Structure formats: C-alpha cells, structure tokens
C-alpha cells in the first residue's frame, strides 16, 4: 500500500468517526488541502510517517508494517480561548 493510500485510509476512517459522533458538524482540516478557518471549533488531522518493516508471523506469510503518528488537534477561533474547546469537545 502506498503512502498516499495509507493517508487516504486514515482520513476516511477519521471522517467516518467524526460524522458518527457528537461533533459531526465540526469541520476537518486535512494536510495539503484548502481550508478556510471557520468561526467555530474544528479538527486538524496530521499524519506523520515513520519507518516500515516486514515481519513473518506465520511461515510463508509476510506482513508489511507501517509505523507512524496520527495527530488530531482541536482548534478554536482566535481570541476565544481554550475554555471554548474544552466545553465543546
């Protein structure tokens, strides 16, 4: 699976999770995509790639593992403070 496909899978999973939860109306900022800062709290999704390696859990079955960090930030409009983010999320 390519890095782009990995990112797309994580982004889709995150969008699905947000849409199913109590914050479905919160906009999501994705990397390298246009985004206009809203007047309400929003999420920012950042994916940091790490190393990949192969492992064998069963004879003859190779598994590629990709390690990385999924960072989710909860942001609020300027000058509204962290209290708003804590009360909304």
C-alpha positions as CSV (number, residue, x, y, z in Angstrom):
1,X,0.0,0.0,0.0
2,X,1.4,3.4,-1.0
3,X,1.9,6.2,1.5
4,X,-0.9,8.2,-0.3
5,X,-3.3,5.2,0.0
6,X,-2.4,4.9,3.7
7,X,-3.2,8.5,4.3
8,X,-6.4,8.3,2.4
9,X,-7.5,5.3,4.5
10,X,-6.8,7.1,7.8
11,X,-8.5,10.2,6.6
12,X,-11.6,8.3,5.6
13,X,-11.7,6.4,8.9
14,X,-11.3,9.7,10.8
15,X,-14.1,11.4,8.7
16,X,-16.4,8.4,9.4
17,X,-15.7,8.5,13.1
18,X,-16.3,12.2,13.4
19,X,-19.5,12.0,11.3
20,X,-20.9,9.3,13.6
21,X,-20.2,11.2,16.8
22,X,-21.5,14.2,18.6
23,X,-19.2,16.6,16.7
24,X,-20.4,15.7,13.2
25,X,-20.7,19.4,12.3
26,X,-17.1,20.2,13.2
27,X,-15.0,20.9,10.0
28,X,-11.8,18.9,9.5
29,X,-8.6,20.5,8.1
30,X,-6.5,18.0,6.1
31,X,-2.9,18.3,5.1
32,X,-2.2,20.0,1.7
33,X,-5.9,20.8,1.2
34,X,-7.5,24.2,1.0
35,X,-9.2,25.2,4.3
36,X,-10.9,28.4,5.4
37,X,-10.7,28.9,9.1
38,X,-14.3,28.7,10.4
39,X,-15.9,30.7,13.2
40,X,-16.5,27.5,15.2
41,X,-14.1,24.9,16.6
42,X,-12.6,22.5,14.1
43,X,-10.3,19.5,13.9
44,X,-6.9,19.4,12.2
45,X,-5.6,15.9,11.1
46,X,-1.8,15.5,10.7
47,X,-0.3,12.2,9.6
48,X,3.4,11.7,10.3
49,X,5.0,8.8,8.5
50,X,7.6,6.5,10.3
51,X,9.6,3.5,9.3
52,X,8.1,0.4,7.6
53,X,9.3,-3.1,8.0
54,X,8.4,-6.7,7.2
55,X,7.6,-9.4,9.7
56,X,6.7,-13.0,9.4
57,X,4.0,-14.2,11.9
58,X,3.3,-17.4,10.1
59,X,5.6,-19.4,7.8
60,X,5.3,-18.1,4.3
61,X,3.1,-15.2,5.2
62,X,5.0,-11.8,5.1
63,X,3.3,-8.8,6.6
64,X,4.4,-5.2,6.0
65,X,4.1,-2.9,9.0
66,X,4.0,0.8,8.7
67,X,4.6,2.8,11.9
68,X,3.6,6.5,12.2
69,X,1.8,9.1,14.3
70,X,-1.8,10.2,13.8
71,X,-2.1,13.7,15.4
72,X,-5.6,15.2,15.9
73,X,-5.7,18.8,17.1
74,X,-8.8,20.6,18.3
75,X,-8.7,24.2,17.4
76,X,-10.9,27.2,18.2
77,X,-11.1,30.6,16.5
78,X,-8.6,33.2,17.5
79,X,-9.2,35.0,20.8
80,X,-11.8,32.6,22.0
81,X,-9.5,30.6,24.3
82,X,-9.1,27.0,25.3
83,X,-12.2,27.0,27.5
84,X,-14.4,27.1,24.4
85,X,-12.6,24.0,23.0
86,X,-12.9,22.2,26.4
87,X,-16.6,23.0,26.6
88,X,-17.5,21.9,23.1
89,X,-15.3,18.8,22.9
